[in-house]
Amino acid sequence: MGSGVARAEGEDGAAAGSSQVGADVRSASDGADFQSAQEGAEVRQFWERLGLPGLVDVHTHFMPERVLRKVWEYFDAVGPLTGLEWPITYRGEEDERTAVLRQFGVRAFTAMLYPHKPGMAEWLNGWAVDFARRTPDCLHTATLFPEPAVTSYVRRAVDDGARVFKAHVQVGAYDPADELLDSAWGLLAEAGIPVVIHCGSGPAPGKHTGPEPIRRVLARHSRLRLVVAHMGMPEYEDFLGLAERYGEVRLDTTMAFTDFSERFAPFPRRALPRLDALGDRILLGSDFPNIPYAYVHQLHALERLGLGDDWLRAVCYGNGARLFGL
């Protein structure tokens, strides 16, 4: 989740809630013992009960280590600055973090990375090519920013095998309907490559967050496969409306419905029937490793919505597997 107050080389953090977020949430100061066999068993028990081969998580963060360290520095500062604690549950080295996802049975995940200034996206995309090559279960992820070179490096990323893009309207502080992005959106729509986009106004609104800029993008590119991160938190119903209107719009569950997020951006219960009806276009997302609770809590939060096992099977595996041809 992102915040407009800190754009330290790819920051994707939120600032709200409490460190006491229910039975699924465990203390994770410095990420101690985050590879516990018990937690892995709990996650696997969840998807094995559903008869799934594992999970597909479309919203996990991997990025250059020095960038990720700055992200964690931001989260570490949130508590002293605001009184809101945000322990990084899965703080560890890159190989440790990939091992955790594999232990959980996550069959495919992403490397959500994004720039906050011009000239950064192309460099991040170069790093992502190498990460994808050494991490075969990661869906090769790329990013973009409104700048003159965007179409050329987006095309290069597609040629290099990118399977998903990440855009962060809040951290990047840009209008997604900026004309500089128009050709890039058209290219991605034509290629059928999904774009996970943080465009909701949570946890703090930005100049270009909210549904209206996305409406303008979709008016020009109705076939663009946008995956609205965090269910569009807190404008859940507006973004559900866009998914109902545009058949290629999807939403990911990242941090939505958890005890942590329900404290400051509760999902409206009246919208549950709409969420159920869109069950073929809701995708599991977690925000791993930068979450202040155990991974399994996201899964339990989905389960307690009461939408049934078929809905859970689609969200946690089937929809992602179909979207990415797994």
Secondary structure as GFF3:
##gff-version 3
##sequence-region A 1 326
A	DSSP	three_ten_helix	29	31	.	.	.	ID=ss1
A	DSSP	alpha_helix	37	49	.	.	.	ID=ss2
A	DSSP	beta_strand	55	56	.	.	.	ID=ss3
A	DSSP	alpha_helix	65	82	.	.	.	ID=ss4
A	DSSP	alpha_helix	94	104	.	.	.	ID=ss5
A	DSSP	beta_strand	106	110	.	.	.	ID=ss6
A	DSSP	alpha_helix	121	134	.	.	.	ID=ss7
A	DSSP	beta_strand	138	139	.	.	.	ID=ss8
A	DSSP	beta_strand	141	143	.	.	.	ID=ss9
A	DSSP	alpha_helix	150	159	.	.	.	ID=ss10
A	DSSP	beta_strand	164	168	.	.	.	ID=ss11
A	DSSP	alpha_helix	169	172	.	.	.	ID=ss12
A	DSSP	three_ten_helix	179	181	.	.	.	ID=ss13
A	DSSP	alpha_helix	182	191	.	.	.	ID=ss14
A	DSSP	beta_strand	195	198	.	.	.	ID=ss15
A	DSSP	alpha_helix	211	220	.	.	.	ID=ss16
A	DSSP	beta_strand	226	228	.	.	.	ID=ss17
A	DSSP	three_ten_helix	229	232	.	.	.	ID=ss18
A	DSSP	alpha_helix	236	245	.	.	.	ID=ss19
A	DSSP	beta_strand	250	252	.	.	.	ID=ss20
A	DSSP	alpha_helix	259	262	.	.	.	ID=ss21
A	DSSP	three_ten_helix	269	271	.	.	.	ID=ss22
A	DSSP	alpha_helix	272	277	.	.	.	ID=ss23
A	DSSP	three_ten_helix	279	281	.	.	.	ID=ss24
A	DSSP	beta_strand	282	283	.	.	.	ID=ss25
A	DSSP	alpha_helix	295	303	.	.	.	ID=ss26
A	DSSP	alpha_helix	309	313	.	.	.	ID=ss27
A	DSSP	pi_helix	314	318	.	.	.	ID=ss28
A	DSSP	alpha_helix	319	323	.	.	.	ID=ss29
###
